[in-house]
Amino acid sequence: MRTTKTLGIVAAVGAAALMLSACSGAAAPSGSGEPAAGTTTTLRLALNQAEEHPSYIALTGFGERLSEATDGRYEIEVYANELLGAQAETLQFVSDGSVDLSVVSGTQLENLNPDFGVLNLPTVFSSIDHQMGALSDDEVVGDLYASLEESNAITVLGGLTQGERHVYTTFGPVQEPGDLSGKKLRVQESELHIAMAEAMGASATPLAFGELYGALQSGVVDAAENNAVSYFTQRHFEVAPHFTSTNHLIGTDYVIVNSDRLAGMSEEDRAAFEEEWDATWAEHTELWQTATDDAIAQAEAGGATFHELDSDAFADALAPMVEEFIETDEQQALFDAIRASAE
């Protein structure tokens, strides 16, 4: 099944490349250098979210502004809803150059460089503003973002907030970690997230995001953890109607780009690319709060119940993870730099 699925995704990527080439006349393969005069290079960006998600809206705007800023030499086509594959697959596709950009979670990058795990820790960010300030500070994260270029041909362009993450369930609200005892909680595929679920009292169940709706519906899992926007846009409220504000983590998505593709840009186009990226993450952050408020209202209208949680029980349960997962002096220095940026 895995082989069949992967071959199908590769075929889809190839078909997309041929289609874009036919339309633009110049969708050159990754790493081939600057487009010829009068032609357009279409950069393919893989996304696992729906078209109404803030990431899709902001990244589509990124492509439109990039086209204008480069006089049509570059444009970005965003493929939503995992059309080009799940995150683990598109991470590899960006590495080998068959896809130009992708949005991946921090856990995917953590699997390539454990230092990314520092940015996934429950207590590392105090707020979304603190998070985005740190993620856009080259002095704090510049070396980390470049750490995969030589080994994987991947450059981390920057981060997009996933907002505050909470727990939603099929069975009722959770007021303390004991309410998750014996319950199967879907988590991202990483050691840290598995440990986080267990610290919250649940039985960790790693699962691809695209499989989660069916898993909640069928009882394969009893609960999941994510932000309110994804909860609504993926319609998880239909099968897990109880959403409890555990606020256990401020999550991050990263936009990654094939390093050879980036290096093939002219100095002028590279500058435009980076400038429009800065505008993109700033726009995304502004969109996020509005989208969160709208998602909560619409999920409630669809039958979801939102439960406030005043207890510090989840924060107390997760606090020991910092000491457990920081293993090197470099990771401690990164954690300290991020925490210092909040002051």
C-alpha positions in Angstrom: 0.0 0.0 0.0 2.8 2.4 0.9 4.6 1.8 -2.4 1.5 2.2 -4.4 0.6 5.5 -2.7 4.1 6.9 -3.1 4.2 6.0 -6.8 0.9 7.7 -7.3 2.1 10.9 -5.6 5.3 10.9 -7.7 3.1 10.5 -10.8 1.0 13.4 -9.7 4.1 15.6 -9.2 5.4 14.7 -12.6 2.0 15.4 -14.2 1.8 18.8 -12.4 5.3 19.7 -13.6 4.4 18.9 -17.2 1.2 20.8 -17.0 2.9 23.9 -15.6 5.6 23.7 -18.2 3.1 23.6 -20.9 1.2 26.6 -19.5 4.3 28.8 -18.8 6.7 27.6 -21.4 9.4 27.5 -18.8 8.7 25.5 -15.6 12.4 24.5 -15.5 13.5 21.7 -13.2 14.9 22.6 -9.8 18.5 23.8 -9.7 18.5 24.7 -13.4 19.3 28.4 -12.8 17.6 31.6 -13.8 14.7 31.5 -16.3 15.4 32.6 -19.8 14.3 36.1 -20.8 10.6 36.4 -21.3 9.7 33.1 -19.6 8.2 32.2 -16.2 9.5 29.6 -13.7 6.6 28.2 -11.7 7.6 27.0 -8.2 5.5 24.2 -6.9 4.5 24.5 -3.2 3.0 21.6 -1.3 0.5 22.3 1.5 -1.5 19.9 3.7 -4.2 22.5 4.5 -7.4 23.5 2.7 -7.9 26.5 0.5 -9.7 28.5 3.3 -6.8 28.1 5.7 -4.6 31.2 6.5 -1.5 29.4 5.2 -3.1 28.9 1.7 -4.3 32.5 1.6 -0.9 33.9 2.7 1.2 31.7 0.5 -1.0 32.3 -2.6 -0.4 36.0 -2.0 3.3 35.3 -1.7 3.2 33.8 -5.3 1.2 36.7 -6.7 3.6 39.3 -5.2 6.7 37.4 -6.2 5.4 37.3 -9.8 4.9 41.1 -9.7 8.3 41.8 -8.0 10.2 39.7 -10.5 8.3 40.9 -13.6 6.9 37.5 -14.1 10.2 35.6 -14.0 9.0 33.6 -11.0 5.6 32.6 -9.7 4.4 30.1 -7.0 1.6 27.6 -7.5 0.2 26.3 -4.1 -1.1 22.7 -4.1 -3.4 22.4 -1.1 -5.0 19.4 0.7 -1.9 17.1 0.4 -2.3 16.9 -3.4 1.4 16.4 -3.7 1.7 14.1 -0.7 1.8 14.1 3.1 4.5 16.2 4.8 7.0 13.4 5.2 6.8 12.7 1.5 6.9 16.3 0.3 9.9 16.9 2.6 11.7 14.3 0.5 10.4 15.7 -2.7 11.8 19.1 -1.9 15.1 17.5 -1.0 15.4 15.7 -4.4 14.0 18.8 -6.3 10.8 17.3 -7.7 8.8 19.8 -5.6 10.3 23.3 -5.0 8.7 24.3 -1.7 6.6 22.7 1.1 5.1 23.5 4.4 6.2 21.0 7.0 5.8 20.8 10.8 8.7 21.2 13.1 8.5 17.5 13.9 9.4 16.7 10.3 12.6 18.8 10.5 13.3 17.5 14.0 13.7 14.0 12.4 16.5 15.4 10.2 18.2 17.6 12.9 17.3 17.1 16.5 18.0 20.8 17.3 14.7 21.7 15.7 13.1 19.9 18.6 14.0 22.8 20.9 11.5 24.9 19.0 8.9 22.2 19.5 9.1 22.2 23.3 5.9 23.1 25.2 7.4 26.0 27.1 9.8 27.6 24.6 7.4 30.4 23.3 5.4 32.7 25.6 3.0 34.0 22.9 2.6 34.1 19.2 4.3 37.5 19.0 7.3 36.1 20.9 7.3 33.1 18.6 7.3 35.0 15.3 9.9 37.5 16.6 12.3 34.6 17.4 11.6 32.7 14.2 12.4 35.7 12.1 15.6 36.6 14.0 18.6 35.5 12.0 20.9 35.8 15.0 18.7 33.3 16.8 17.8 30.8 14.1 20.0 31.5 11.1 22.4 28.7 11.6 19.6 26.2 12.4 17.7 27.2 9.2 20.8 26.5 7.1 21.8 23.3 8.8 20.1 21.0 6.3 21.5 22.6 3.1 24.5 20.4 2.7 23.0 17.1 3.9 19.5 17.4 2.4 19.5 20.3 -0.1 16.8 22.0 2.0 16.8 25.6 3.2 14.3 26.6 5.8 12.9 29.9 4.7 11.1 30.6 7.9 8.1 29.8 10.2 4.4 30.2 10.2 2.5 30.0 13.5 0.2 27.1 14.2 -1.2 29.1 17.1 -1.9 27.7 20.5 -2.6 24.0 20.4 -5.3 22.3 22.5 -6.9 18.9 22.9 -10.2 17.8 21.2 -12.0 14.6 21.9 -14.8 12.3 20.8 -15.9 11.5 24.4 -16.1 14.8 26.4 -14.0 17.6 27.9 -10.7 17.0 29.7 -10.1 19.0 32.8 -6.8 17.3 33.9 -4.3 14.8 32.5 -6.1 12.0 34.3 -9.1 12.5 31.9 -6.9 11.3 29.0 -5.8 8.1 30.8 -6.3 5.1 28.6 -7.4 7.3 25.6 -5.6 7.2 22.3 -4.4 10.7 21.4 -3.2 11.3 17.8 0.2 13.0 17.7 2.7 14.0 15.0 5.3 11.4 14.2 8.1 12.4 16.6 9.6 11.2 19.8 8.9 14.6 21.5 5.2 14.6 20.6 4.8 11.0 21.7 6.4 12.0 25.1 4.1 15.0 25.3 1.0 12.9 24.9 2.2 10.5 27.5 3.0 13.4 29.9 -0.6 14.5 29.4 -1.8 11.1 30.5 -2.8 9.7 27.1 -1.7 6.8 24.9 0.2 8.4 22.0 -0.9 7.3 18.5 1.3 8.8 15.7 -0.7 9.3 12.6 -0.6 11.3 9.3 -2.7 14.4 9.5 -4.7 13.5 6.4 -5.8 10.3 8.0 -7.1 11.9 11.2 -10.7 12.6 10.4 -11.4 8.9 9.5 -9.4 7.8 12.6 -11.6 9.9 14.9 -14.7 8.8 13.1 -13.9 5.1 13.4 -12.5 5.1 16.9 -8.9 4.4 15.9 -8.1 7.4 18.1 -10.2 9.1 20.8 -8.6 12.5 20.7 -6.2 14.8 18.9 -4.3 18.0 19.6 -4.2 21.0 17.3 -5.3 24.6 16.9 -8.8 25.8 16.4 -8.2 26.7 12.8 -7.2 23.3 11.7 -10.0 21.8 13.9 -12.5 23.7 11.9 -11.1 23.7 8.4 -10.5 19.9 8.5 -14.0 19.5 9.9 -12.7 17.5 12.9 -15.5 19.1 15.0 -17.9 16.8 13.2 -16.3 13.7 14.7 -14.7 15.1 17.9 -17.1 17.7 19.2 -15.4 18.6 22.5 -12.5 21.1 22.3 -10.7 21.9 25.6 -8.3 24.9 25.9 -5.3 23.1 27.3 -2.9 25.6 25.6 -0.1 23.0 25.9 2.0 24.2 23.0 2.5 27.0 20.5 3.2 25.1 17.3 5.2 26.1 14.2 5.0 25.2 10.5 8.1 25.8 8.4 8.3 26.8 4.8 11.2 24.9 3.2 12.7 25.4 -0.3 15.1 23.4 -2.4 18.5 24.9 -1.8 19.6 24.5 -5.4 16.5 26.3 -6.7 17.2 29.1 -4.3 20.8 29.3 -5.3 19.8 29.4 -8.9 18.1 32.8 -8.5 19.7 36.0 -9.5 20.7 38.3 -6.7 17.8 40.6 -7.6 15.2 37.8 -7.7 16.6 36.2 -4.5 16.2 39.6 -2.7 12.6 39.9 -4.0 11.8 36.3 -2.9 13.1 37.0 0.6 11.3 40.3 0.9 8.0 38.9 -0.2 8.5 36.0 2.3 8.8 38.5 5.1 5.6 40.1 4.0 4.0 36.6 3.8 4.7 35.5 7.4 3.6 38.9 8.7 0.3 38.7 6.8 -0.2 35.1 8.0 0.3 36.1 11.6 -2.4 38.9 11.2 -4.8 36.5 9.5 -4.3 33.9 12.2 -6.2 35.6 15.1 -9.1 36.5 12.9 -9.2 32.9 11.5 -9.1 31.5 15.0 -12.1 33.6 16.2 -14.0 32.7 13.0 -13.1 29.0 13.3 -14.4 28.8 16.9 -17.7 30.6 16.0 -18.3 28.3 13.0 -17.3 25.1 14.8 -19.7 26.0 17.6 -22.4 26.6 15.0 -21.6 23.1 13.6 -22.2 21.5 17.0 -18.8 21.7 18.8 -18.5 22.7 22.4 -15.5 24.7 23.6 -14.4 24.1 27.2 -12.2 26.6 29.0 -9.5 25.2 31.3 -8.2 27.3 34.2 -6.1 24.7 35.8 -2.3 24.6 35.5 -2.3 20.8 35.6 -1.2 20.4 32.0 1.6 23.0 32.2 2.9 21.3 35.4 2.8 17.9 33.7 4.7 19.1 30.7 7.4 21.2 32.5 9.9 18.4 33.0 10.1 17.8 29.2 12.5 20.7 28.8 15.2 19.1 30.9 14.4 15.7 29.4 14.7 16.7 25.7 17.6 19.3 25.8 20.6 17.0 25.3 23.5 19.3 24.1 25.1 22.6 25.0 24.0 23.9 21.5 20.4 23.0 22.2 20.5 24.7 25.6 22.0 27.8 24.0 19.2 27.9 21.4 16.6 27.5 24.1 18.1 30.2 26.2 18.4 32.6 23.2 14.7 32.1 22.4 13.6 32.6 26.0 15.8 35.7 26.3 14.1 37.2 23.2 10.8 37.2 25.2 12.1 39.6 27.7 
